[in-house]
Amino acid sequence: MSQGGEARDIGRFDAPYRREVVLQDVVHESGMRMLRIRIREGRRFTILDIDAPTAEAWADMMTKWARRELPEDGTATPAPTD
């Protein structure tokens, strides 16, 4: 068990300014499944647990940002998820 559920690493990469990002698939005792995002900055950790719809919306917005597809006026919204 790790911080509220069984955690399995699914991805790891370095980010700017000597940060490390780890993505984990977490299944809680209740059966609830979350994506854990762990960002390490030196000795400091930021940990976010998000559900699948949030992960999809976040991924959509990040992809649009990386491709420079966001409107200049800040009115972007993620693609709808079903």
TORPALO-343735 format. One record per residue: z, y, x of N, C-alpha, C, O in turn; residue in one letter; residue number from 0. Coordinates in Angstrom, 1 decimal, padded with zeros to 4 digits. Layout:
((Z Y X) (Z Y X) (Z Y X) (Z Y X) 'A' NUM),
...
//
This chain:
((000.0 -001.2 000.8) (000.0 000.0 000.0) (000.0 001.2 000.9) (000.6 001.3 001.9) 'M' 0),
((-000.7 002.2 000.4) (-000.8 003.5 001.2) (-000.8 004.7 000.2) (-001.8 004.9 -000.5) 'S' 1),
((000.2 005.4 000.2) (000.3 006.7 -000.6) (-000.1 006.5 -002.0) (-001.0 007.2 -002.5) 'Q' 2),
((000.5 005.5 -002.7) (000.2 005.3 -004.1) (-000.9 004.3 -004.5) (-001.2 004.3 -005.7) 'G' 3),
((-001.4 003.5 -003.6) (-002.4 002.5 -004.0) (-003.0 001.9 -002.8) (-002.7 002.3 -001.6) 'G' 4),
((-003.8 000.8 -003.0) (-004.5 000.1 -002.0) (-005.6 001.0 -001.5) (-006.5 001.3 -002.4) 'E' 5),
((-005.7 001.4 -000.3) (-006.8 002.3 000.2) (-007.7 001.5 001.2) (-007.2 000.8 002.1) 'A' 6),
((-009.0 001.7 001.0) (-010.0 001.0 001.9) (-010.9 002.1 002.4) (-011.5 002.9 001.6) 'R' 7),
((-011.0 002.3 003.7) (-011.9 003.2 004.3) (-013.4 002.9 003.9) (-013.8 001.8 004.0) 'D' 8),
((-014.1 004.0 003.5) (-015.5 003.8 003.1) (-016.4 004.7 003.9) (-017.6 004.6 003.9) 'I' 9),
((-015.8 005.7 004.6) (-016.6 006.6 005.5) (-015.7 007.4 006.3) (-014.6 007.7 006.0) 'G' 10),
((-016.3 007.8 007.5) (-015.5 008.7 008.4) (-016.5 009.5 009.2) (-017.5 008.9 009.7) 'R' 11),
((-016.3 010.8 009.3) (-017.2 011.6 010.1) (-016.4 012.8 010.7) (-015.4 013.2 010.1) 'F' 12),
((-017.0 013.4 011.7) (-016.4 014.6 012.3) (-017.0 015.8 011.6) (-018.2 015.8 011.2) 'D' 13),
((-016.2 016.8 011.5) (-016.6 018.1 010.9) (-016.4 019.2 012.0) (-015.7 019.0 013.0) 'A' 14),
((-017.0 020.4 011.7) (-016.8 021.5 012.7) (-015.3 021.8 012.9) (-014.4 021.5 012.1) 'P' 15),
((-015.1 022.4 014.1) (-013.8 022.8 014.5) (-012.8 021.7 014.7) (-011.6 021.8 014.3) 'Y' 16),
((-013.3 020.6 015.2) (-012.5 019.4 015.6) (-011.7 018.8 014.4) (-010.6 018.4 014.5) 'R' 17),
((-012.4 018.8 013.3) (-011.8 018.2 012.1) (-012.4 016.8 011.9) (-013.5 016.6 012.3) 'R' 18),
((-011.6 016.0 011.3) (-012.1 014.6 011.0) (-011.9 014.4 009.5) (-010.9 014.7 008.9) 'E' 19),
((-013.0 013.9 008.8) (-012.9 013.6 007.4) (-013.0 012.1 007.2) (-013.9 011.4 007.7) 'V' 20),
((-012.1 011.6 006.4) (-012.1 010.1 006.1) (-012.1 010.0 004.6) (-011.4 010.7 003.8) 'V' 21),
((-013.0 009.2 004.1) (-013.2 008.9 002.6) (-012.6 007.5 002.4) (-012.9 006.6 003.1) 'L' 22),
((-011.8 007.4 001.4) (-011.2 006.1 001.1) (-011.4 005.8 -000.4) (-011.2 006.7 -001.3) 'Q' 23),
((-011.6 004.5 -000.7) (-011.6 004.0 -002.1) (-010.2 003.6 -002.4) (-009.7 002.7 -001.7) 'D' 24),
((-009.5 004.2 -003.4) (-008.1 003.9 -003.6) (-008.0 003.3 -005.0) (-008.5 003.8 -006.0) 'V' 25),
((-007.3 002.1 -005.1) (-007.1 001.5 -006.4) (-005.5 001.5 -006.6) (-004.8 000.8 -005.8) 'V' 26),
((-005.1 002.2 -007.6) (-003.6 002.3 -007.8) (-003.2 001.0 -008.6) (-004.0 000.3 -009.1) 'H' 27),
((-001.8 000.8 -008.6) (-001.3 -000.4 -009.2) (-001.7 -000.5 -010.7) (-001.8 -001.6 -011.3) 'E' 28),
((-001.9 000.7 -011.3) (-002.3 000.7 -012.7) (-003.8 000.3 -012.9) (-004.2 000.1 -014.1) 'S' 29),
((-004.5 000.2 -011.8) (-005.9 -000.1 -011.9) (-006.8 001.1 -011.8) (-008.1 001.0 -011.7) 'G' 30),
((-006.2 002.3 -011.8) (-007.0 003.5 -011.7) (-007.6 003.6 -010.3) (-006.9 003.5 -009.3) 'M' 31),
((-008.9 004.0 -010.3) (-009.6 004.1 -009.1) (-009.9 005.5 -008.7) (-010.4 006.3 -009.6) 'R' 32),
((-009.6 005.9 -007.5) (-009.8 007.3 -007.1) (-010.5 007.3 -005.7) (-010.5 006.4 -005.0) 'M' 33),
((-011.2 008.5 -005.4) (-011.7 008.7 -004.1) (-010.7 009.6 -003.4) (-010.4 010.7 -003.8) 'L' 34),
((-010.2 009.1 -002.3) (-009.3 009.9 -001.5) (-010.1 010.6 -000.3) (-010.8 009.9 000.4) 'R' 35),
((-009.9 011.9 -000.2) (-010.6 012.6 000.9) (-009.4 013.1 001.8) (-008.5 013.9 001.3) 'I' 36),
((-009.5 012.7 003.0) (-008.4 013.0 004.0) (-009.1 013.9 005.1) (-010.0 013.4 005.8) 'R' 37),
((-008.6 015.1 005.2) (-009.2 016.0 006.3) (-008.1 016.2 007.3) (-007.0 016.7 007.0) 'I' 38),
((-008.4 015.8 008.5) (-007.4 016.0 009.6) (-007.8 017.2 010.4) (-008.9 017.2 010.9) 'R' 39),
((-006.8 018.1 010.6) (-007.0 019.3 011.5) (-005.9 019.3 012.5) (-004.8 019.8 012.2) 'E' 40),
((-006.1 018.7 013.6) (-005.0 018.5 014.6) (-003.9 017.6 014.0) (-004.2 016.4 013.7) 'G' 41),
((-002.7 018.1 013.8) (-001.6 017.3 013.2) (-001.5 017.5 011.7) (-000.7 016.8 011.1) 'R' 42),
((-002.3 018.4 011.2) (-002.2 018.7 009.8) (-003.2 017.9 009.0) (-004.3 017.7 009.4) 'R' 43),
((-002.8 017.4 007.8) (-003.7 016.6 006.9) (-003.8 017.3 005.6) (-002.8 017.8 005.0) 'F' 44),
((-005.0 017.3 005.0) (-005.2 017.7 003.6) (-005.7 016.5 002.9) (-006.7 015.9 003.4) 'T' 45),
((-005.0 016.1 001.8) (-005.4 014.9 001.1) (-005.6 015.2 -000.3) (-004.8 015.8 -001.0) 'I' 46),
((-006.8 014.8 -000.8) (-007.2 015.0 -002.2) (-007.6 013.7 -002.8) (-008.3 012.9 -002.2) 'L' 47),
((-007.1 013.4 -004.0) (-007.5 012.2 -004.7) (-008.3 012.7 -005.9) (-007.7 013.5 -006.7) 'D' 48),
((-009.5 012.3 -006.1) (-010.3 012.8 -007.2) (-011.0 011.6 -007.9) (-011.1 010.5 -007.4) 'I' 49),
((-011.2 011.8 -009.2) (-011.8 010.7 -010.0) (-013.4 010.7 -009.9) (-013.9 011.6 -009.2) 'D' 50),
((-014.0 009.8 -010.5) (-015.5 009.6 -010.3) (-016.3 010.8 -010.8) (-017.2 011.3 -010.2) 'A' 51),
((-016.0 011.3 -012.0) (-016.7 012.5 -012.5) (-016.6 013.7 -011.6) (-017.5 014.5 -011.4) 'P' 52),
((-015.4 013.9 -011.1) (-015.1 015.0 -010.1) (-015.9 014.8 -008.8) (-016.5 015.7 -008.3) 'T' 53),
((-015.9 013.6 -008.3) (-016.7 013.2 -007.1) (-018.2 013.5 -007.3) (-018.9 014.0 -006.4) 'A' 54),
((-018.7 013.1 -008.5) (-020.1 013.4 -008.8) (-020.4 014.9 -008.9) (-021.4 015.3 -008.3) 'E' 55),
((-019.6 015.6 -009.5) (-019.8 017.1 -009.6) (-019.7 017.7 -008.3) (-020.5 018.6 -007.9) 'A' 56),
((-018.8 017.3 -007.5) (-018.6 017.9 -006.1) (-019.8 017.5 -005.2) (-020.3 018.4 -004.6) 'W' 57),
((-020.2 016.3 -005.3) (-021.4 015.9 -004.5) (-022.6 016.7 -004.9) (-023.4 017.1 -004.0) 'A' 58),
((-022.8 016.9 -006.2) (-024.0 017.6 -006.7) (-023.9 019.1 -006.1) (-024.9 019.6 -005.6) 'D' 59),
((-022.8 019.7 -006.2) (-022.7 021.1 -005.7) (-022.8 021.2 -004.2) (-023.5 022.1 -003.7) 'M' 60),
((-022.3 020.2 -003.5) (-022.4 020.2 -002.0) (-023.9 020.0 -001.6) (-024.3 020.6 -000.7) 'M' 61),
((-024.6 019.1 -002.3) (-026.0 018.9 -002.0) (-026.8 020.1 -002.3) (-027.6 020.5 -001.5) 'T' 62),
((-026.5 020.8 -003.4) (-027.3 022.1 -003.7) (-027.0 023.1 -002.6) (-027.9 023.8 -002.2) 'K' 63),
((-025.7 023.2 -002.2) (-025.4 024.2 -001.2) (-026.1 023.9 000.1) (-026.7 024.8 000.7) 'W' 64),
((-026.1 022.6 000.5) (-026.8 022.2 001.8) (-028.3 022.4 001.8) (-028.9 022.8 002.8) 'A' 65),
((-028.9 022.3 000.6) (-030.3 022.5 000.4) (-030.6 024.0 000.1) (-031.8 024.3 -000.1) 'R' 66),
((-029.6 024.8 000.1) (-029.8 026.2 -000.3) (-030.4 026.4 -001.7) (-031.3 027.2 -001.9) 'R' 67),
((-030.0 025.6 -002.6) (-030.5 025.6 -004.0) (-029.6 026.3 -005.0) (-029.8 026.3 -006.2) 'E' 68),
((-028.5 027.0 -004.5) (-027.6 027.6 -005.4) (-028.0 029.0 -005.7) (-028.6 029.7 -004.8) 'L' 69),
((-027.8 029.5 -006.9) (-028.2 030.8 -007.3) (-027.3 031.8 -006.5) (-026.2 031.5 -006.2) 'P' 70),
((-027.9 033.0 -006.2) (-027.1 034.0 -005.5) (-026.0 034.6 -006.3) (-025.1 035.2 -005.7) 'E' 71),
((-026.1 034.5 -007.6) (-025.1 035.2 -008.4) (-023.8 034.4 -008.7) (-022.9 034.8 -009.4) 'D' 72),
((-023.7 033.2 -008.1) (-022.5 032.4 -008.2) (-022.3 031.7 -009.5) (-021.2 031.3 -009.9) 'G' 73),
((-023.4 031.5 -010.2) (-023.4 030.9 -011.6) (-023.7 029.4 -011.6) (-023.9 028.8 -012.6) 'T' 74),
((-023.7 028.8 -010.4) (-024.1 027.4 -010.3) (-023.1 026.5 -011.1) (-021.9 026.8 -011.0) 'A' 75),
((-023.6 025.5 -011.7) (-022.7 024.5 -012.3) (-023.2 023.1 -011.9) (-024.4 023.0 -011.7) 'T' 76),
((-022.3 022.2 -011.8) (-022.8 020.8 -011.4) (-023.6 020.2 -012.5) (-023.5 020.6 -013.7) 'P' 77),
((-024.5 019.3 -012.1) (-025.3 018.5 -013.1) (-024.3 017.8 -014.1) (-023.3 017.3 -013.6) 'A' 78),
((-024.7 017.7 -015.3) (-023.8 017.0 -016.3) (-023.7 015.5 -015.9) (-024.7 014.9 -015.4) 'P' 79),
((-022.5 014.9 -016.1) (-022.3 013.5 -015.9) (-022.0 012.8 -017.2) (-021.4 013.4 -018.1) 'T' 80),
((-022.4 011.6 -017.3) (-022.1 010.8 -018.6) (-021.1 009.8 -018.3) (-020.8 009.0 -019.3) 'D' 81),
//
